């Protein structure tokens, strides 16, 4: 008898490739954008208060800046391909995060210098 795995065992890598092959690009892009938005919101201090205290304790504006900039690049680059319906929602969420960042910052960036504004233009 051999100690090698059975030839009939499913290959998890092949299953993952098959699963991702069934997902439309717009879904992958919007899912990535939602993850970036969620993380940026938490890092802007927008997490809900819980039994352990204020959501603001998670604030880390340096991390938020990076996440918002990545989100702005993704949204701007993918907008022509994902369609106006999806892009509009992502742009709205991005703008809200950019404004929340500006509000949370003790020293707000100059117009056009905020996170992601190199891709979106000044946000006010």
Buried (B, 14 or more C-beta within 10 A) or exposed (E): EEEEEEEEEEEEEEEEEEEEEEEEEBEEBBEBBBEBBBBBBBBBBBBEEEEEEEBEEBBEBEBBBBBBBBBBBBBBEBBEEBEEEBBEBBBEBBBBBBBBBBEBBEEEBEEEEBBBBEBBEEBE
